[in-house]
Amino acid sequence: MKVEFKFQAKVLLLFVLLVSCKTTSESSESSAQTSDSSELGTSGENKSGFGMPPTVLSGVVVFPGDGFVSGTTEEPPAVGNPEKKAADQRAIARWSAVPFQTLSSDAHLGIVADHYTGINRVEFSVDGGEWKAVNSPAVNPQTNVKEYFVTLKIADFSDGLHEIRAIVYPNHGLPRVLAGPVMNALPTGNHSLFVSTNRDQTLSSPIVWVAPEGNDTTGDGSESKPYKTLSRAGFALAGGIPDGNAGGGTMYLKPGNYNLGSYLYAQRFNALDRWLTIQAAPGVDRSLVKIVSATLSGLRTDLVRFYNLTISPNPGSPYVIQNVSNRGLVWIDHCSMTSQNFDDTSSSLWYMGWKSGGQFITETTIVNVRGTPLAGALVRNTTIEHVADDAVKNAYAVFNLIVKDLNPQGTDHHPDVWQCWNPNGVFQNFMVQNLVATDTVEAQGLFFHGWTNLFLDGSFRDVVIDNSNNGAGSVFVNLHIHRPLQHVLFKNSVLIGGGLYRTGGDPSTPQVSHNIFSGTDMLMEDMWADYAKTEFIVPFPDGDSSYQSGVWPGTLPWLSPLGVTYQLSTSPLPD
């Protein structure tokens, strides 16, 4: 086998050496103001940096049944040829949509999926109806994500809550079932997607107004007599009934600064099955409506969505997005997250009290902050710029992310583009698709933290990170692996910069299983050596990553330890 090194011109006429790995791998390759369905059929302005294509509904249509007979869907046996490499590994899959949305028009909903051997199909069922197969991914025009998706025609659905389940089949390997309750399954991703439909407008969608000059006693929640606090507005949305349901309700916030709270037991409320939306009032720019502080337990409710406003903590007011301990989900949608004072550490501490993995960030900009919030279940169509700490922390699904100006910014931080960990546990079923970090990136690229025992079932596709011009030497490497990885795929990606593949273990004991760091059409530069000249993993493009005692000598042609000859090529690189 021969693998060709190719040259590609870079900015300022600098040339960098890339490796084009062509192998015979077995891999196959703004909603209505009162609705919480902003990602589905959005017509509002998108400020995240990603252009949203027009909504054109097509594809496989699914129809509802009478309800699933069982609370779980049986896991199918392994499929394909059991002798194939990685046939004992499970498909990787995550929903690209946020659960518990309310739909009032046709919608695309889908899954991003991958496997060492490729994906054969993804099957979907709604409410126990007929299972429908999607055989290839396409760009969903409503999420701008390349995924396996189906279409729900609103005319086919009565008003109420619906459950969508999916089974992801690899070409060879173990299928993954996405079915069951959401709240405690976000770290694995093995849950259904629940949505409500409101075709006939029978689901309650009340609106109340809030203003800094409002009054919780004399106000009635109207535009002319708004409430003053978010907690009083939430109680009104719940019908003024203790423990009432404010789900599906919307708070319109007039210009000003707001506190997330204050909770009163006598005016307690919840948001069940549908999001409680807090947003800038119609016609008000999001820069004029700010969440700047929070009380200790926030609103103490389960589903809170911040839409089209600014989240900017007052100096000395960390954890501006609060909830009571280990409860509920939070959705940051079409928002701006920024600091009032970059030197204040409050803009590095955002969340507290939500479910593990219970954060969703979509169509949002995060700019001029010391640190970004824990990313949780989903980051989609988002831009992160001028940040001093890690851009993405503990994100299970990252789809369409731009990172700019990521560096310590004069602090003692050690930033990474993507970092994940699970202390003494397994970080599993995670995906990164279409991440670009090339503009002033003085940071590590992908960091697999040593606190985690195992990274299992992960996919990095269409990732471009260039930290080669940071002037920091070998400190800011591009692929930093501290712990074992199993069935983690790197495809169609470019990582330019130093490479470090530490494990902290005995180099004679392999800790990597079914990894293809340099899968089909992977482009790499300067990723052969550990600058410290100690234990490391060399991600050879022609096979699994493996422990080696030597490095590429820097001359061509070169016969790798795996018996592959690398030589220069004059053929052009792909765009």
N, C-alpha and C positions, 0 to 999 in steps of 0.2 A: 504494500500500500504506500502511496505517496500523498503527502499533505503539503500544500503550497503556501509559502509565505508571500504575502502581497503588500504592495506599498500604496499608500493613499496620501494625497496632499492635504495639509492642514492649514489653519489660519497663519498668516504671516510667512507663508512659504516654508514653514517647518514641516519636516516629514517624520512620520512616526512609523515604526514597524508593527504591523498587525499580522496576526495569524488567522488565516481563513481555514477553518477546520471542516473539510468535506470528508465525511466518514461514511461507512456502510452501517451506521447504527440502525438498530431495529426500531428506533423511534419514527413515528409518522410526524410525520411532521407535528315657564313660571306659571305654575298652576293658577287657578282662580283664587282670589284673595282669601276665600273662606275654606279652601280645600287643603289637604295635606298631601296631594299627589303632584308635587312640583316636578318630580323627575319624569313623570309620565304624561307626555303631551305638553311639556313646558312651552310657554309663550313669552315668559319674562326674560329680562336681560341676563345673559350669562357673563359673570365677571371673573370667572376662574381662569381664563386663558385658553380654554378649549372651545372651539366653535361647535355649536350643536346643530346637526343637520336637520332639515325639515322632517316633520313626523309623517311617515308614509307607512301605514299599517299593512303588513302582509305576513306570509309565512304560515306555519302550522297553527291551526286554530284548535283550542281545547274547549270542551263543554263540561259543565258541572254534572256530577252525579247526585245521588241522594245522601251522600255522606260516607266516610270510610267506616267499614265494619269494625276495624280494629284500630287501637291507638297507635299501632306501629305497623310498618310495612316489612315483610320478611326479607331478609338479606339474601339475594341470589347467590348461588355458588360461583366459584371462579369460572371465567370464560376463556375461550381460546386454547392455545397450545401450552400446556403446563411446562413444557421444556424450554419455552422462550425465556430469555433473560428478563428478570423482574416480574415474572408471571405470578409471583407470590406477594406482590405489592398492590396496595389499594389505590383506586383512582383518586385524584385530587380534585376537589370541587367546592366552590362557594357561590352563593347567590350574589348577584350584582345589584339587587334591589333592596331597599329598606323594608322591613316587615311592618305590618299594621297600618299601611296606608289606606286611605279612602279613595276609591276610584269612581269617577262619574262619567268616564268615557272609555273607549277601547284602549287597551294597554298591552305593551310587550313586557314580559317578565322572563328572566332567564338566569343561566348559570355559566360561569367560566370554569372550564374543566381541562385536565391534563393527565398524562400518565407516561411512563417511560416508553411504552409501546404505542402510544397514541390513543385517542378516544374513538370508539366505534359509534356510539350514539348516546343520547340522553333522553330518557323517557319521562313524561310528565303526566300527572293525573290531578284533577281538581274535584274535591269532594267525593272521591271514589268513582269518578267517571272513567271513561275509556282512557287507557294509557296511550299517549301519542309520542312517537319517536321523532327527534330532531337529529339528523345525521351529520351535520356540519355546522361550524360556527359562522356567524356573520355579524356585522356591526349593527347593534340595536340602535335604531335612530332616536330612541327616547333616552337612552343612557350613554350613548356614544362609546359603548364598550363592545369589543368583539366577544361574542358569547353564543351559547346555545339557548335560543329563546322561543317562546310560544306566544300566541296572541289570544287575549281574552276579549271577546266581543261583549260589550256592556249589555246589549239587548238580550243576551242569553242568561243573564244573572239577575236573580231577585235581590232586593236590598238585604244586606246583612253580611256576616262574617263568612269567609270562604278559606279553605285550606288547600294549598298546592304542595304536592309531594313530587319528588324526582328520584330516579335511579340512574346513576352514571356508569356506563359500561365501557371499560377499556378494550382495546383489541385483544390483549392477552393479560389477564390478571383478575384482581378482585374488584367487583362493583362497589360503589359507595351509595348508600341510601341516605337521602336528605328528607327526613320525616320526623315528626314529633314536636313537642313544645319548644319554644324559642329560648326562654329566659335563662336556663341553666346549660344550654347546649352551644352557646356562642363560641366558646373556646375550641370546640371540635368542628363546628359548622354543620353538624348532622341534625338539622331541624327542618321543619316545613316552612314555607313562606305563607303567612296569613295576611289576607287583605280583606277589606270591606268594600262592597259595591253599593252605590247609592243612585241607581238608575232612576228610581221614582221619587227621590228626595224625601224618603220617609225616615231616614236616619237624622237624628237631631244634630244640627250644626250651628249652635248659637254663637253670637258675637257680643263681646263687651269691649268698651273703650276704657283706656287707662291714660292718665296724664300726671306729671309731677305736681301740678297744681290741683289735681282732683281731690275728692273727699270720700273716704270710705263710709262715712255716716250719712251724709246728705246726698251723695251720688247715687245714681241708679244704673250706671254702666252705659248710658247713652253717650253719643258724641258730644252733646251739650252739657251733660252732667256725668263726667267720667269718674271712675274710682281712682284712688291714689296708689294702691299697692297691688302687686301681682297676686298675692295670696287672697285678697278680698275679691279680685276679679275671678280667680279660679273657683272660689266658693259659689259665686253667682252663676258661673257656667255649669256648675253641678246642681243647679236648681235651688241653691240655698239650703240643701239638705246635708247634714253631717254624713260623711262617707259616701256622698253622692258621686256620680260619674261625670267628669268634665271632658272625657274623651270625645273628640270630634269638634270641640269648641275652639274658638279663636279669640285671642286678645289683640286688639288694635292699640298700639302704643303711639301716642303723640310724641313730638320731639322732646328729648330730655334724657336724663340719666336715671337708671332704675336699679333697685336692689332685688335680688332673687329671694323672696321671702315676704314677710315674716310669717312663719307657721303659727297658727292658732288652733288648739285642739277642738274648740267649739265650732270652728269653721274648716274642719278638715275635709279633704276631698281626694279623689283619685282620678286616674285616666286609664280606663281599661279597654283593651282591644283596638283603640283608635288614639291617635296622637292629640295631645293638647298643644296647640300652636300659639307661640308668642312671636309677634311680628310687628314691623313698622306699619303704621296705618297707611292705607292706600294713598299714593301720591307723595309720601314722605320718603326722602332718600335715606338709605340705611345708615349713612354716616351721622345722621342727626338723632338716631335712637340707639342708646348704649346701655348694655348691662355692665355695671361697674363694680358691683359688690354682691355679697350673698350672706344670708344668715346661716347658722351652723347646719341646718337640715334642709335648706332650700324650701321647695314646695311640698316635699314628702309625697311624691306621687310617682307613678310607674312609667309613663310615656310622655316625655316633654320634648317638643320640637321648637328650636329657635330658627326663625325664618326671616331672611332679608333684614338683618339688623347688625349692629356692631357689638362685639364682646371685647371690652377693654378694661381690665381691672384697675381700680384706683391703687396708687402706691400704698403698699402695706396691706392690700386686700387680696390675698391669694385664694385659690379655690373658688373662683367666681361662679362656677357651675356646680352647685352643691346639691346633694340629696342625702336622705337618711341612709345609714350604713347598708351597703350591699342590696340596694333596691332600685329597680327600674332601669330604663334605657333612655339615652339622650341622643338627639339628632340635631346636628349643626348643619343647616341647609341654606345655601346662597347667602352666607354671612361673611363678615370681615372680622378676623381676630387679630388684634394689634395691642401694643402696649402704650400706655400714656408716658411712661418713663422707661427707656430701654434698660437702664442700670438698676431698676428695681426688680428684685427676683419674683415679684408677684406674677409677672408675665411668663413664668416658667412653671407655675403650679396652677392648673386649670380645673381639673375634675376632683371630686371627692364624693364617695357614697354610692356610686352606681354599680350595677352588676358587672362582674368580671367580663371584659370584652364587650360591654354594653354601650359603646360609643360609636356613632356613625357620623362621618364628615363628608358632605357632598357639595359640589359646586361652590366651594368656599375659598377665600384667600386668607392666608396666615402670613402676616408681614410685620417685620420690625419687632420681634419678640426674642427674649433670651432663650426660651425653650418652647417647643410645641407640645400640645396635649397628647396624652396617650391615645393612640389611634383606634384601638379596639377592633370592632367587627369589620368596618369598611371605611376606606378612604377612596373617594372617586371624584374625578374631574376637579382637582384642587391644585392650587399653586402655593408654594411655601418659599418665602424670600426674606433675606436679611435675618438670619437666625443664628444664634450662638451655640445651640445645643443640637441634639439629634433631630433630624427632620421628621423621621417616621419611627415611632417607638411602639413595639408590640402590636403591629397591624396584621390581622389575619388575611385581609384582602385589600390590595392596593391596585386600583385601576385608573390609569391616566393621571399621572402626577408630574408636575414640573417643580424642580428645586433650583433656586438661584441664590447666590451670595450666601453660601453656608460656610461659616468659618468661626473661630472662637471670638471674633469681634472684640478683642482685647481682654476677654475673660480667661479664666483657667479651665474652661470647658474643653472637652475632647469630642467634637461632634462626629456623628456618623450620618450617612444618607439614610440607611435603613438598619435598625437594630432590633433584635428580639431576644426575649428570655422568658423562662418559666422556672423559677427557683426549684431545683431538685426535681423537676418534672419533665414532661414532654411537650414541646411546642409543635403542634401538628396541623396538617391540612391548611397550609398557608400559601398565598399566591401574590405575585407582583407582576403586573402586565402593563407595559407602556409607561415606564418611569424614565424621565430624562433629567439628569443633573450634570450640566456641562458648563454652566455660567458661574465662574468664580467659586468653585467648589474646593475648599481647603479642609477636607474632611476624609475620614475613612468612607469607603463605599458601603459594602454589605458586611455587617458585623454579627456573627453568630456567637452570642455571649456565653461565657463559660459557666454561668449559673445554671444552665439547662443541661439535663442529662442526655437528651436526644432531640434532634430536629428531624421530624418524621413527615414525609409526604408534603413536599414543597415544590413550587414551580416559579421560576423567574423567566419571563418571556418579554422580548422587546425592551430590554433594560439598557440604557446608555448612561454610563458614569465616566467622566473624565476629570480626574484630580491630579493630572500629571504636571500641571503648571502652578502648583500651590507653593513651591519653594520650601516645603517643609521636609524634604528628604524622604526617608523611608518610613517616617512615623505614620503618615496618613496613607495607609495601604488601601487597596480597593476591594480585596476579598479577604476577610479576617475570620478564620474558623477556629473556635476554641474547643468545640465539643463534637461528638459524633453526629454525622448526618446520614439519614437513610431515605432513599428514594426522593432525592431533591434534584430538580432538573434546572439547567441553565440553557436556554435556547434563544437563538437569534438575538444575541446581546453583544455589547461592546463595553469592556471594562478596561480603561486605559489608566495605567499607574502601577505602582508597586504591588506585589502580591505577597501575602503572608498567610500561611495555612497551619497555624499552630493547633495542637490538640491538647497539650499539657500532659500527655500520657506517654507510654512506652512506644517508641516508633516501630518496634518489632511486632506490636499487636495491632492489626488493622482495626480501625474504628469507623470505617466508611463503607457503606453497603449500597450498591445500586446508585451511585452518584454519577452523573454525567455533567460535571462542571462545564465541559466544553462540548456540548451537544451539537447537533446538526447546525451548521452555519454559525458557529460561535466565533466571534472575533476577539482576540486577546492580544495584549501587549505587555511585555515586562512582567510576566506573572509566573515565571519559572522559579525564582529564587526567594529564599527567606534571607533577608539582609542580615539577620543575626546569625546565620549559618548554623542553626540548631534544627531540631525536629520540625519537619514540615511535610505538607502534602503537595505533590506536583500534579496539577490538573491536566494531564495529557489529553490532547484533543481526540486521540484515536481510541480511547477506552476509559474505563473507570479510573477515577483518581486513585493514586496509590502512593505509598511511602517510597521515597527514593533517596539515595545517599548523595546524588549529584544533581547538577543543574545544567540547563542548556548552555553550552560554552560560548554562545554569541556568534558562532560562525555557521555558514551553510555551505554545502548540504550537511545535514545532521541526521544520524540514525538514532532514534530514541530508544530507551531501554525496552520499549514494547515492540521494537522491530519495525517502526514506521520511519520512512525517509522524508525529511522536510527539505524543500528546495525552493529557490526563488521562482516567481512566476511573473510574467508580463501581462497576464490577463487582468481586466479591470475588476475592481471590487464592486459589489452591489452597492446601490445608493443607500 
